[in-house]
Amino acid sequence: MNTVMRMWFAVAPLLLLSNAALADWSAVNMRQGVTEISRGVYDLHMIIFYVCCVIGVIVFGTMIVSMLMHRKSIGAEPATFHENTRLEVIWTVIPIVILVVMAIPATSTLRDMYEAGESDLDIEVRGYQWKWQYTYLNDDPAKEIQFMSALRTSQDEINNLENKGEHYLLDVDNPLVIPINKRVRFLVTAQDVIHAFWVPDFAVKKDAIPGFVHEAWTVVEEPGIYRGQCAELCGKDHGFMPIVVRAVPEHEYAMWVAEKQQEAQAAFETVGKTWSMEELMTKGEEVYMQHCVACHQANGQGIPPAFPSLVGQGVSVGSIDDHIDIVLNGKAGTAMQAFGLQLNPAEVAAVITYERNAWGNNMNDMVQPKKLGTMMASQ
């Protein structure tokens, strides 16, 4: 064995035992997940990974041995043959066999992922810039549960004014809650631009496209909190659109449903009462920081010209009817969304009141939820 070969076999074990090679495998590899489908996807991934490793070792090993053993400096003479039918047949047949072997488990896994069947729970997942709306579909529309889920990470964390939390950019105010061991079907769509609903632990990743409904399903076997993100570049705050799913036992899920229905009833009842300015301002600031701060900023100054300032100009100091209209219906050709589809009358009334009286605007007027409730019901 020549000197170069001896050096190669001496160095190779050191490379394999380097810190990089011994890094935490789970941190760089695909997750196994908590569903039968996710484990099938993981197994498929590992099969193909190992096949690729074997191919890589054979191909690059052959190249390295050829370069070392047949180099000109040790007197090797190149072969002079032009064609070799047997060799060409071999390097054509072997890749075909490899692809067929890989296709069999891949087809089986894809068939399971797209299997149609009856579901125990249907949830509409609707993407907005930059949050998610979840609607638990029910045969009785009066019992449907609907809520928005937005980023919980504070602006101070994002702007490095305070320490980042454990789940930085991966926490929400209202997580999606589902029961374990039940077949849950997601009906995924979008209201404005293309998003993507991605939860790695479920092996669920579906594009959310306006005007289209894509279907995915899962059966979660283990209680826990599972996190995902929008996986489609959907605008400037694409990275601030997390998904959090809380899987719970069936009895706990039933309790959560009852609580949500009580909250919806309480929200409906508050629309009919007369709110004070203090109540509207407090609620309005909360709604603003959840839904408006990304574009118009915490100080109301916005990011002109794309996101105009609300301080001392525009609808916030203009006609209150125009202000109501643009918040409810949005503005065509801009990033301003129709929040009448996302918020209840109390939230809309509160945020309009807040914008008209915050940051020194001091318009000293307010919108009552009762008025908006009538307007929104007639639309």
C-alpha positions as CSV (number, residue, x, y, z in Angstrom):
1,M,0.0,0.0,0.0
2,N,1.5,3.4,-1.0
3,T,2.0,6.4,1.3
4,V,-1.1,8.3,0.1
5,M,-3.4,5.3,0.8
6,R,-2.0,4.8,4.3
7,M,-2.5,8.5,5.0
8,W,-6.1,8.3,3.8
9,F,-7.0,5.3,5.9
10,A,-5.4,7.0,9.0
11,V,-7.3,10.3,8.6
12,A,-10.8,8.8,7.7
13,P,-11.6,7.6,11.2
14,L,-10.6,11.0,12.7
15,L,-13.1,12.7,10.3
16,L,-15.9,10.3,11.2
17,L,-15.3,11.0,14.9
18,S,-15.1,14.8,14.6
19,N,-17.4,17.0,16.7
20,A,-19.4,17.8,13.6
21,A,-20.0,14.1,12.9
22,L,-21.0,13.4,16.5
23,A,-23.5,16.3,16.7
24,D,-26.9,15.6,18.1
25,W,-28.5,13.6,15.4
26,S,-32.0,14.5,16.4
27,A,-31.3,18.2,15.9
28,V,-30.4,17.8,12.3
29,N,-32.5,14.8,11.2
30,M,-36.2,14.7,10.4
31,R,-38.5,14.2,13.4
32,Q,-40.3,10.9,13.8
33,G,-43.5,12.7,14.9
34,V,-46.5,11.5,16.9
35,T,-48.7,9.9,14.2
36,E,-48.6,6.8,12.2
37,I,-48.2,8.8,9.0
38,S,-45.4,10.9,10.4
39,R,-43.5,7.7,11.4
40,G,-44.1,6.2,8.0
41,V,-42.7,9.4,6.4
42,Y,-39.7,9.2,8.8
43,D,-39.0,5.6,7.9
44,L,-39.2,6.4,4.2
45,H,-36.8,9.3,4.7
46,M,-34.3,7.1,6.4
47,I,-34.5,4.3,3.8
48,I,-33.8,6.8,1.0
49,F,-31.1,8.4,3.1
50,Y,-29.3,5.2,3.6
51,V,-29.7,4.2,0.0
52,C,-28.1,7.6,-1.0
53,C,-25.3,7.0,1.6
54,V,-24.5,3.6,0.0
55,I,-24.6,5.1,-3.5
56,G,-22.3,7.9,-2.3
57,V,-19.8,5.6,-0.7
58,I,-19.6,3.4,-3.8
59,V,-19.4,6.3,-6.3
60,F,-17.0,8.5,-4.4
61,G,-15.0,5.6,-3.1
62,T,-14.5,4.4,-6.6
63,M,-13.5,7.9,-7.7
64,I,-11.0,8.2,-4.8
65,V,-9.5,4.8,-5.3
66,S,-9.2,5.4,-9.1
67,M,-7.5,8.8,-8.5
68,L,-5.1,7.3,-6.0
69,M,-4.3,3.9,-7.6
70,H,-4.3,4.9,-11.3
71,R,-2.6,8.3,-11.3
72,K,0.0,9.1,-13.8
73,S,2.7,9.7,-11.2
74,I,2.9,6.0,-10.3
75,G,3.0,5.0,-14.0
76,A,-0.6,4.0,-14.5
77,E,-1.7,3.8,-18.1
78,P,-5.3,4.8,-19.1
79,A,-7.5,2.2,-20.7
80,T,-8.1,2.6,-24.5
81,F,-11.4,1.0,-25.0
82,H,-14.2,3.2,-26.5
83,E,-17.4,1.3,-25.8
84,N,-18.4,-1.5,-23.4
85,T,-21.9,-2.7,-23.9
86,R,-22.0,-4.8,-20.7
87,L,-20.9,-1.8,-18.6
88,E,-23.5,0.5,-20.2
89,V,-26.2,-2.1,-19.5
90,I,-25.1,-2.4,-15.9
91,W,-25.1,1.4,-15.1
92,T,-28.5,1.7,-16.8
93,V,-30.2,-1.3,-15.1
94,I,-28.9,-0.7,-11.6
95,P,-30.3,2.9,-11.2
96,I,-33.7,1.6,-12.6
97,V,-33.7,-1.1,-10.0
98,I,-32.8,1.3,-7.2
99,L,-35.6,3.7,-8.3
100,V,-38.2,0.9,-8.3
101,V,-37.1,-0.3,-4.9
102,M,-37.4,3.3,-3.6
103,A,-40.8,3.8,-5.3
104,I,-42.5,0.9,-3.6
105,P,-42.4,2.3,0.0
106,A,-42.8,5.9,-1.3
107,T,-46.1,4.9,-3.1
108,S,-47.3,3.1,0.0
109,T,-46.7,6.1,2.2
110,L,-48.3,8.6,-0.2
111,R,-51.3,6.4,-0.5
112,D,-51.7,6.4,3.3
113,M,-51.3,10.2,3.4
114,Y,-54.0,10.8,0.9
115,E,-56.4,8.2,2.1
116,A,-60.0,9.4,2.0
117,G,-62.2,8.5,4.9
118,E,-64.8,9.6,7.4
119,S,-63.5,12.1,10.0
120,D,-64.4,12.6,13.6
121,L,-63.7,16.3,13.5
122,D,-63.5,18.8,10.6
123,I,-61.6,22.0,11.1
124,E,-61.3,24.8,8.5
125,V,-57.9,26.4,8.6
126,R,-57.8,29.8,6.9
127,G,-54.6,31.8,6.5
128,Y,-54.4,35.6,6.8
129,Q,-51.5,38.0,6.7
130,W,-50.2,37.0,9.3
131,K,-52.3,34.8,11.4
132,W,-54.6,31.7,11.3
133,Q,-58.3,31.4,11.7
134,Y,-59.7,28.1,12.9
135,T,-63.4,27.1,12.5
136,Y,-64.6,23.9,14.0
137,L,-67.3,22.9,11.6
138,N,-70.5,21.5,13.1
139,D,-73.9,20.3,11.7
140,D,-75.4,23.0,13.9
141,P,-73.9,26.4,12.8
142,A,-74.9,27.9,16.2
143,K,-72.4,25.5,17.9
144,E,-69.5,26.2,15.6
145,I,-66.3,27.5,17.3
146,Q,-64.3,30.1,15.4
147,F,-61.2,32.1,16.6
148,M,-58.1,33.7,15.4
149,S,-54.6,32.5,16.4
150,A,-51.8,35.1,16.2
151,L,-48.2,35.4,17.3
152,R,-47.8,35.8,21.1
153,T,-44.2,36.8,21.1
154,S,-44.0,40.5,22.2
155,Q,-42.6,43.3,20.0
156,D,-40.0,43.9,22.8
157,E,-38.6,40.4,22.3
158,I,-38.6,40.8,18.5
159,N,-36.8,44.2,18.8
160,N,-34.3,42.8,21.4
161,L,-35.6,45.0,24.2
162,E,-36.1,42.0,26.4
163,N,-34.8,38.4,26.6
164,K,-36.4,36.0,24.1
165,G,-38.7,33.4,25.5
166,E,-38.3,29.6,25.2
167,H,-40.6,29.4,22.2
168,Y,-39.6,32.6,20.5
169,L,-41.7,33.2,17.4
170,L,-43.3,29.8,18.0
171,D,-46.1,30.7,20.5
172,V,-49.6,31.9,19.9
173,D,-52.4,33.5,21.9
174,N,-55.0,30.9,20.9
175,P,-53.7,27.4,20.0
176,L,-55.6,24.9,17.9
177,V,-57.0,22.2,20.3
178,I,-57.8,18.7,19.0
179,P,-58.6,15.4,20.8
180,I,-56.1,12.5,20.6
181,N,-57.0,9.2,18.9
182,K,-59.6,10.9,16.7
183,R,-59.3,11.4,12.9
184,V,-59.1,15.2,12.4
185,R,-59.6,16.6,8.9
186,F,-58.1,20.0,8.1
187,L,-59.7,21.9,5.3
188,V,-56.9,24.4,4.4
189,T,-57.5,27.7,2.5
190,A,-56.5,31.3,2.6
191,Q,-58.2,34.7,2.5
192,D,-55.5,36.9,0.9
193,V,-52.3,35.4,-0.4
194,I,-50.8,31.9,-0.5
195,H,-49.8,30.5,2.9
196,A,-48.9,26.9,3.9
197,F,-50.1,25.0,7.0
198,W,-47.2,22.9,8.3
199,V,-47.0,20.9,11.5
200,P,-43.9,18.6,11.3
201,D,-44.9,16.3,14.1
202,F,-48.1,15.4,12.1
203,A,-46.4,15.1,8.7
204,V,-49.0,17.7,7.6
205,K,-48.0,20.4,5.1
206,K,-50.6,21.9,2.8
207,D,-50.7,25.0,0.7
208,A,-53.4,27.5,1.7
209,I,-54.5,29.1,-1.5
210,P,-57.4,31.7,-1.8
211,G,-60.3,30.2,-3.6
212,F,-59.1,26.6,-3.1
213,V,-59.6,24.1,-0.3
214,H,-56.9,21.5,0.3
215,E,-57.5,18.5,2.6
216,A,-55.2,16.9,5.1
217,W,-55.8,14.7,8.1
218,T,-54.2,13.4,11.2
219,V,-54.7,11.1,14.2
220,V,-52.5,12.2,17.1
221,E,-51.7,9.5,19.5
222,E,-49.9,11.3,22.2
223,P,-51.1,14.3,24.3
224,G,-48.8,17.3,24.0
225,I,-48.1,20.7,22.4
226,Y,-46.9,20.6,18.8
227,R,-45.6,23.6,16.9
228,G,-45.4,24.5,13.2
229,Q,-45.1,27.5,11.0
230,C,-46.4,29.0,7.7
231,A,-44.1,27.3,5.1
232,E,-44.9,29.7,2.2
233,L,-43.3,33.1,1.8
234,C,-46.5,35.2,2.4
235,G,-45.2,38.7,3.0
236,K,-43.0,40.8,5.3
237,D,-44.2,39.0,8.5
238,H,-44.0,35.5,7.1
239,G,-41.7,34.5,10.0
240,F,-44.2,35.7,12.5
241,M,-47.0,33.2,11.6
242,P,-46.6,30.2,13.9
243,I,-49.0,27.3,14.4
244,V,-49.5,25.7,17.8
245,V,-51.6,22.6,18.2
246,R,-52.6,21.2,21.7
247,A,-53.6,17.6,21.6
248,V,-55.6,16.5,24.7
249,P,-57.6,13.5,25.9
250,E,-61.2,13.4,24.8
251,H,-62.7,14.5,28.1
252,E,-60.4,17.5,28.3
253,Y,-61.3,18.4,24.7
254,A,-65.0,18.3,25.6
255,M,-64.3,20.7,28.5
256,W,-62.4,23.0,26.2
257,V,-65.3,23.0,23.7
258,A,-67.8,23.9,26.5
259,E,-65.5,26.8,27.6
260,K,-65.2,28.1,24.0
261,Q,-68.9,28.0,23.5
262,Q,-69.4,29.9,26.8
263,E,-66.8,32.5,25.7
264,A,-68.7,32.9,22.4
265,Q,-72.0,33.4,24.3
266,A,-70.3,35.9,26.6
267,A,-68.9,37.8,23.6
268,F,-72.3,37.9,22.0
269,E,-73.9,39.3,25.2
270,T,-71.2,42.0,25.6
271,V,-72.1,43.4,22.1
272,G,-75.5,44.5,23.4
273,K,-74.2,46.5,26.4
274,T,-73.0,50.1,26.4
275,W,-69.2,50.3,26.8
276,S,-67.4,53.1,28.5
277,M,-64.5,54.9,26.8
278,E,-62.0,53.2,29.3
279,E,-63.3,49.8,28.4
280,L,-63.1,50.4,24.7
281,M,-59.6,51.8,25.0
282,T,-58.3,48.9,27.1
283,K,-59.9,46.3,24.7
284,G,-58.9,48.3,21.7
285,E,-55.2,48.4,22.6
286,E,-55.2,44.6,23.2
287,V,-56.8,44.0,19.7
288,Y,-54.4,46.5,18.1
289,M,-51.3,44.8,19.5
290,Q,-52.6,41.4,18.2
291,H,-53.8,42.3,14.8
292,C,-52.5,45.8,13.7
293,V,-49.1,46.3,15.2
294,A,-47.2,44.4,12.5
295,C,-48.1,47.0,9.8
296,H,-48.9,50.2,11.7
297,Q,-46.3,49.7,14.6
298,A,-46.9,50.1,18.3
299,N,-46.6,53.9,18.1
300,G,-49.0,54.1,15.2
301,Q,-46.4,55.6,12.9
302,G,-46.6,52.7,10.4
303,I,-44.0,52.0,7.7
304,P,-44.8,54.5,4.9
305,P,-45.6,54.3,2.1
306,A,-46.8,50.7,2.3
307,F,-48.3,50.9,5.8
308,P,-49.4,54.5,6.5
309,S,-49.2,56.3,9.8
310,L,-52.3,56.6,11.9
311,V,-51.0,59.5,13.9
312,G,-52.8,62.8,13.2
313,Q,-53.7,61.8,9.6
314,G,-55.9,59.5,7.5
315,V,-59.0,57.6,8.6
316,S,-58.0,57.7,12.3
317,V,-58.8,61.5,12.4
318,G,-61.3,61.6,9.5
319,S,-64.9,60.5,9.1
320,I,-65.8,57.8,11.6
321,D,-68.0,56.1,9.0
322,D,-65.0,55.8,6.6
323,H,-62.9,54.4,9.5
324,I,-65.5,51.8,10.2
325,D,-65.8,50.9,6.5
326,I,-62.1,50.4,5.9
327,V,-61.6,48.3,9.1
328,L,-64.6,46.1,8.3
329,N,-64.1,45.7,4.5
330,G,-60.4,46.5,4.0
331,K,-59.0,48.5,1.1
332,A,-58.5,47.0,-2.4
333,G,-55.0,47.1,-3.8
334,T,-53.4,47.4,-0.4
335,A,-52.4,45.2,2.5
336,M,-55.3,46.4,4.5
337,Q,-57.5,43.4,5.3
338,A,-61.2,43.1,5.9
339,F,-61.2,42.6,9.7
340,G,-65.0,42.2,9.7
341,L,-64.2,38.6,8.7
342,Q,-61.8,38.1,11.6
343,L,-63.0,40.0,14.6
344,N,-66.3,40.3,16.5
345,P,-68.2,43.6,16.8
346,A,-66.8,44.4,20.2
347,E,-63.2,43.9,19.0
348,V,-63.8,46.0,15.9
349,A,-65.5,48.8,17.8
350,A,-62.8,48.8,20.4
351,V,-59.9,49.0,18.0
352,I,-61.5,51.8,16.0
353,T,-62.1,53.8,19.2
354,Y,-58.5,53.1,20.3
355,E,-57.0,54.3,17.0
356,R,-59.1,57.5,17.1
357,N,-58.0,58.4,20.6
358,A,-54.4,57.0,21.0
359,W,-51.1,58.7,20.2
360,G,-52.5,62.1,20.7
361,N,-55.3,61.8,18.1
362,N,-57.8,62.6,20.8
363,M,-60.9,62.6,18.6
364,N,-63.0,62.1,21.7
365,D,-65.5,59.9,19.9
366,M,-66.1,56.2,20.2
367,V,-67.9,53.3,18.4
368,Q,-70.3,51.1,20.3
369,P,-70.3,47.3,19.6
370,K,-74.1,47.3,19.4
371,K,-74.0,49.6,16.3
372,L,-71.3,47.4,14.6
373,G,-73.2,44.2,15.5
374,T,-76.2,45.5,13.5
375,M,-74.0,46.5,10.5
376,M,-72.0,43.3,10.4
377,A,-75.1,41.1,10.7
378,S,-76.6,42.9,7.6
379,Q,-73.5,42.3,5.4
